Amino acid sequence: MRHARFIDRGRIHEGRWDGNALIDEEGRAVPAERVTWLPPLAPRTVYGLALNYADHAAELNLEKPREPVLFIKPNGSLIGHLAPIVYPTGVEYMHYEAELAVIIGRPGRRIAPDRALDHVLGYTIANDVTVRDFVGNMYRPPIRAKGFDTFGPLGPSWVDAADVPNPHHLAIRTYVNGELRQQGNTSDFIFRIEEIIAFISSFATLYPGDVILTGTPPGISPVKPGDVIEIEIEGIGRLKNPVVGEGTSA
């Protein structure tokens, strides 16, 4: 099932998305063009993972990391499907990062890798928007580069883990104004999902509602106000957001 959160007529709904229509809690169809999409869940903590594809590390002239490189994505950066991403004034190079996002459903500390997927509730799409101007060393947390308001699109829905039998073999594509800019496959992860969960839970308890962004494949390129970014992950959906200049609206 694909779960969705949206605002319709002033009320927040926790419903579902069948790919064609939104369904509210009472089973009523809601016209998608009438709603404001929200992130499909309200995360507790969002953990980001840098450099989880060897080819992406190579395009940045960096070596493959020996262990997961983590940062925290501020919850204030999160927006939903179709919401505008704001291009900050004075920035020279802002880009998308298409990522599979893992949603934790069961709490755990020191989770063994062979039990880690038992703690996964589902999956969604994330765009880990980044200002390259502020990335000087990927081995230090790039909080400023990735933490601006609107820099965390999620959605449009989240999919039950049971409906994604192999999260390690999903095609990922990013389009800008309809042009294919980025493509990869989760089969190319450096660190698999169970390794990431085990690593984080080795020092911090993971709780239901925590979200883990699993890194982006190669193919980043700059975007500017007026562009439209669409990220597609096989079996998960398609997340779309326009880019607007600071002080303007979509």
MOBEL-V823856 format. One record per residue. N is the residue number from 1. RES is the residue in one letter. SS is DSSP state (@ for helix, = for strand, . for the rest). OMEGA is omega in whole degrees, 0 to 359 (* if undefined). Layout:
N;RES;SS;OMEGA  N;RES;SS;OMEGA
//
This chain:
1;M;.;177  2;R;=;184  3;H;=;183  4;A;=;172  5;R;=;182  6;F;=;176  7;I;=;176  8;D;=;179  9;R;.;173  10;G;.;182  11;R;=;176  12;I;=;180  13;H;=;172  14;E;=;186  15;G;=;179  16;R;=;184  17;W;=;182  18;D;.;181  19;G;.;179  20;N;.;184  21;A;.;171  22;L;=;180  23;I;=;180  24;D;.;185  25;E;.;182  26;E;.;176  27;G;.;181  28;R;.;177  29;A;=;180  30;V;=;179  31;P;.;183  32;A;@;182  33;E;@;182  34;R;@;191  35;V;.;166  36;T;=;180  37;W;=;174  38;L;.;168  39;P;.;189  40;P;.;170  41;L;.;176  42;A;.;187  43;P;.;173  44;R;.;176  45;T;.;176  46;V;=;177  47;Y;=;176  48;G;=;179  49;L;=;178  50;A;=;170  51;L;.;178  52;N;.;171  53;Y;=;183  54;A;@;182  55;D;@;176  56;H;@;176  57;A;@;181  58;A;@;181  59;E;@;176  60;L;.;180  61;N;.;179  62;L;.;177  63;E;.;174  64;K;.;178  65;P;.;179  66;R;.;175  67;E;.;182  68;P;.;177  69;V;=;190  70;L;=;168  71;F;=;177  72;I;=;176  73;K;=;183  74;P;.;178  75;N;@;178  76;G;@;178  77;S;@;190  78;L;=;175  79;I;=;181  80;G;.;176  81;H;.;177  82;L;.;178  83;A;.;183  84;P;.;169  85;I;=;184  86;V;=;177  87;Y;=;185  88;P;.;177  89;T;.;175  90;G;.;181  91;V;.;180  92;E;.;187  93;Y;.;174  94;M;=;181  95;H;=;176  96;Y;.;167  97;E;.;180  98;A;=;185  99;E;=;168  100;L;=;179  101;A;=;182  102;V;=;180  103;I;=;180  104;I;=;181  105;G;.;180  106;R;.;180  107;P;.;178  108;G;=;176  109;R;.;184  110;R;.;181  111;I;.;178  112;A;.;181  113;P;@;183  114;D;@;175  115;R;@;189  116;A;@;182  117;L;@;175  118;D;@;181  119;H;@;183  120;V;=;177  121;L;=;183  122;G;=;186  123;Y;=;173  124;T;=;180  125;I;=;175  126;A;=;170  127;N;=;182  128;D;=;184  129;V;.;188  130;T;=;170  131;V;=;184  132;R;@;179  133;D;@;188  134;F;@;177  135;V;.;180  136;G;.;182  137;N;.;184  138;M;.;178  139;Y;.;169  140;R;.;186  141;P;.;181  142;P;.;187  143;I;@;181  144;R;@;183  145;A;@;187  146;K;@;190  147;G;.;179  148;F;.;170  149;D;.;179  150;T;.;184  151;F;.;181  152;G;=;175  153;P;=;176  154;L;=;173  155;G;=;2  156;P;=;180  157;S;=;170  158;W;=;188  159;V;=;178  160;D;=;179  161;A;@;181  162;A;@;180  163;D;@;177  164;V;.;188  165;P;.;179  166;N;.;180  167;P;.;180  168;H;.;174  169;H;.;181  170;L;.;177  171;A;=;179  172;I;=;179  173;R;=;174  174;T;=;178  175;Y;=;173  176;V;=;184  177;N;.;178  178;G;.;181  179;E;=;177  180;L;=;182  181;R;=;188  182;Q;=;173  183;Q;=;180  184;G;=;180  185;N;=;181  186;T;@;174  187;S;@;181  188;D;@;175  189;F;=;167  190;I;.;178  191;F;.;179  192;R;.;184  193;I;@;182  194;E;@;177  195;E;@;180  196;I;@;180  197;I;@;179  198;A;@;181  199;F;@;181  200;I;@;184  201;S;@;176  202;S;.;179  203;F;.;181  204;A;.;175  205;T;.;172  206;L;=;184  207;Y;.;174  208;P;.;182  209;G;.;172  210;D;.;181  211;V;=;178  212;I;=;175  213;L;=;194  214;T;.;178  215;G;.;185  216;T;.;176  217;P;.;179  218;P;.;175  219;G;.;178  220;I;.;177  221;S;.;185  222;P;=;172  223;V;=;183  224;K;.;177  225;P;.;183  226;G;.;178  227;D;.;175  228;V;=;182  229;I;=;175  230;E;=;180  231;I;=;183  232;E;=;174  233;I;=;183  234;E;.;177  235;G;.;182  236;I;.;179  237;G;=;183  238;R;=;182  239;L;=;185  240;K;=;178  241;N;=;173  242;P;=;175  243;V;=;180  244;V;=;176  245;G;=;178  246;E;.;182  247;G;.;176  248;T;.;178  249;S;.;182  250;A;.;*
//
